[in-house]
Structure formats: structure tokens, C-alpha cells
Amino acid sequence: MYITTQFSIFMVNKPGVLAKVLSEFARGKINIIAMTMMDSVEHGVMRVVFTAPKKAKEVLAKLNMPHNETEVLCVTLDNKSGALATVAEKLAKNHINISYAYCTAGAKGGRTTGVLKVADVKKAIRVLQQHLNKVTKSKPVVRRSRASRK
């Protein structure tokens, strides 16, 4: 779980614009952690989290692409039903609003990264870390013998 910069990139809604922007990120070897697109008649908005936000900002400046930056919370989740619901419930119980959220299935170990725009990022981390500590303390660590691992 960590706080990172999300870019909201405003693009004209016509063929080739998204391809051009994504190609520039690829040329700069800037990996995308998570992305979502929304559109209207006139423009599209790509919300995206990168592995290298500073480099991404340089690419956007070179392309003269209008964008906003905001802090978001990235949470690594088990890729199973209810994982995001559990996070949302914990935040709701502590009166932390989620403005929007999106997920990707590309995290390490087949896990999912959830990107959440929350009202209070630091409080959200505290709440979720407390929950994580309770969960890990209540479950004993079970190790299998070497023979049973084969």
C-alpha cells in the first residue's frame, strides 16, 4: 500500500490521439501500473498511474497535453471476490469517502492493484494498516515441510 501521483490527461476524442500518447510513454520506457478512460462527446480523460511519474510529466510537457495531478492510494489486493469490498467497508466504517476507484490485474504474484481517490489519504493508510495488522496477527503462519512442497 502506498501513495502515488495519478495523472488525469485530457485528450481530444478522435482516432489516433490515445495511440500517440501511449506510444510516447512506451518510447520513454514508462510503465503503466493502472489506467482507466472516460469519454464525452468532445474529449476523453485518461486517469493513469505510472512507475516513473517524473518521466511521465516530462513526456506530457513535450506533447503539450493538458493534465492534472492528484495523490491516490494504491492498494495491493488478492485477486478474488470481495477484496476491494473489504477495503471499501473498512474506509466507510472510518468515514473516509472514496471519490472513485479502479483496478488492474497486473500486480506481482497474480494480485490486483486497486487505485483509490480518497478524501484523506493518510488516514486511509492508517485505517488499512491497522486492519492488516489485525488480520496478520490473528492468523498463524503455517509452513509446510520441504517434502510436502514437492
C-alpha positions as CSV (number, residue, x, y, z in Angstrom):
1,M,0.0,0.0,0.0
2,Y,1.4,3.4,-1.0
3,I,0.6,6.9,-2.0
4,T,1.5,7.9,-5.6
5,T,0.7,10.5,-8.2
6,Q,-2.1,9.9,-10.6
7,F,-2.3,11.9,-13.9
8,S,-5.7,12.9,-15.4
9,I,-4.8,13.6,-19.0
10,F,-7.3,15.5,-21.2
11,M,-7.4,14.4,-24.8
12,V,-9.4,15.3,-27.9
13,N,-11.8,12.5,-28.6
14,K,-10.6,11.4,-32.1
15,P,-8.8,8.5,-33.7
16,G,-5.1,8.2,-33.0
17,V,-4.7,10.5,-30.0
18,L,-4.6,7.8,-27.4
19,A,-2.3,5.7,-29.6
20,K,0.1,8.7,-29.9
21,V,0.2,9.4,-26.2
22,L,0.7,5.7,-25.3
23,S,3.4,5.4,-27.9
24,E,5.3,8.3,-26.3
25,F,5.2,6.7,-22.9
26,A,6.4,3.4,-24.5
27,R,9.3,5.2,-26.2
28,G,10.2,6.7,-22.8
29,K,10.1,3.2,-21.2
30,I,7.5,4.4,-18.8
31,N,5.4,1.5,-17.5
32,I,1.7,2.0,-16.7
33,I,0.6,0.5,-13.3
34,A,-3.1,1.2,-13.8
35,M,-5.2,3.1,-16.3
36,T,-8.9,4.0,-16.9
37,M,-10.5,6.0,-19.6
38,M,-13.7,8.1,-19.7
39,D,-15.1,10.0,-22.5
40,S,-17.6,12.7,-23.5
41,V,-18.5,14.0,-27.0
42,E,-15.6,16.5,-27.1
43,H,-12.8,14.9,-25.1
44,G,-11.5,11.9,-23.2
45,V,-9.9,11.8,-19.8
46,M,-7.3,9.1,-19.1
47,R,-6.5,8.5,-15.5
48,V,-3.2,6.8,-15.2
49,V,-0.6,5.8,-12.6
50,F,3.0,5.3,-13.8
51,T,6.1,3.6,-12.4
52,A,8.0,6.8,-13.2
53,P,5.8,9.9,-12.6
54,K,8.5,12.5,-13.2
55,K,9.4,11.0,-16.6
56,A,5.7,10.8,-17.5
57,K,5.3,14.5,-16.6
58,E,8.2,15.3,-19.0
59,V,6.5,13.4,-21.8
60,L,3.2,15.2,-21.2
61,A,5.0,18.5,-21.3
62,K,6.8,17.6,-24.6
63,L,3.4,16.6,-26.0
64,N,1.7,19.8,-24.7
65,M,-1.0,17.6,-23.2
66,P,-3.2,19.3,-20.5
67,H,-3.3,17.3,-17.3
68,N,-3.9,17.4,-13.6
69,E,-2.0,15.5,-10.9
70,T,-3.5,14.2,-7.7
71,E,-2.5,11.9,-4.9
72,V,-4.1,8.5,-4.9
73,L,-3.8,5.4,-2.7
74,C,-2.6,2.2,-4.4
75,V,-3.6,-1.0,-2.5
76,T,-2.3,-4.4,-3.4
77,L,-5.3,-6.9,-3.2
78,D,-5.8,-10.6,-3.5
79,N,-7.3,-11.3,-6.9
80,K,-10.5,-12.7,-5.5
81,S,-14.1,-11.8,-5.0
82,G,-14.7,-9.3,-2.2
83,A,-11.1,-8.0,-1.9
84,L,-12.0,-4.4,-2.9
85,A,-15.3,-4.6,-1.0
86,T,-13.3,-5.3,2.2
87,V,-11.2,-2.2,1.7
88,A,-14.2,-0.1,0.9
89,E,-16.0,-1.3,4.0
90,K,-13.1,-0.5,6.3
91,L,-12.8,3.0,4.8
92,A,-16.6,3.6,5.1
93,K,-16.6,2.5,8.8
94,N,-14.0,5.2,9.4
95,H,-15.9,7.8,7.5
96,I,-13.4,8.1,4.6
97,N,-15.1,8.8,1.3
98,I,-13.9,7.1,-1.9
99,S,-14.4,9.5,-4.9
100,Y,-13.6,6.9,-7.4
101,A,-11.6,3.6,-7.8
102,Y,-10.3,1.4,-10.5
103,C,-8.2,-1.8,-10.5
104,T,-5.7,-3.7,-12.6
105,A,-4.9,-7.4,-12.6
106,G,-1.2,-6.9,-13.2
107,A,0.4,-6.7,-9.8
108,K,3.0,-9.1,-8.5
109,G,2.1,-12.7,-7.7
110,G,-1.2,-12.6,-9.7
111,R,-2.5,-10.0,-7.3
112,T,-4.5,-6.9,-8.2
113,T,-3.7,-3.2,-7.6
114,G,-6.6,-1.0,-6.6
115,V,-6.3,2.7,-7.1
116,L,-8.5,4.8,-4.9
117,K,-9.0,8.5,-4.8
118,V,-10.0,9.1,-1.2
119,A,-10.8,12.2,0.8
120,D,-7.9,11.7,3.4
121,V,-5.1,9.5,2.0
122,K,-3.0,9.4,5.2
123,K,-6.0,8.5,7.4
124,A,-6.9,5.8,4.8
125,I,-3.4,4.3,5.1
126,R,-3.6,4.3,8.9
127,V,-7.0,2.5,8.9
128,L,-6.0,-0.1,6.3
129,Q,-2.7,-0.8,8.1
130,Q,-4.5,-1.3,11.4
131,H,-6.8,-3.7,9.7
132,L,-3.9,-5.5,8.0
133,N,-2.1,-5.8,11.4
134,K,-5.2,-7.4,13.0
135,V,-5.6,-9.9,10.2
136,T,-2.0,-11.0,10.1
137,K,-1.8,-11.2,13.9
138,S,-4.9,-13.3,14.2
139,K,-3.8,-15.9,11.5
140,P,-0.9,-18.2,12.5
141,V,1.8,-18.7,9.9
142,V,1.7,-22.2,8.6
143,R,4.8,-23.6,7.0
144,R,4.8,-26.8,5.1
145,S,7.7,-29.2,5.3
146,R,10.0,-29.5,2.3
147,A,8.7,-32.9,1.5
148,S,5.1,-31.7,1.2
149,R,6.1,-28.7,-1.1
150,K,7.2,-31.0,-4.0
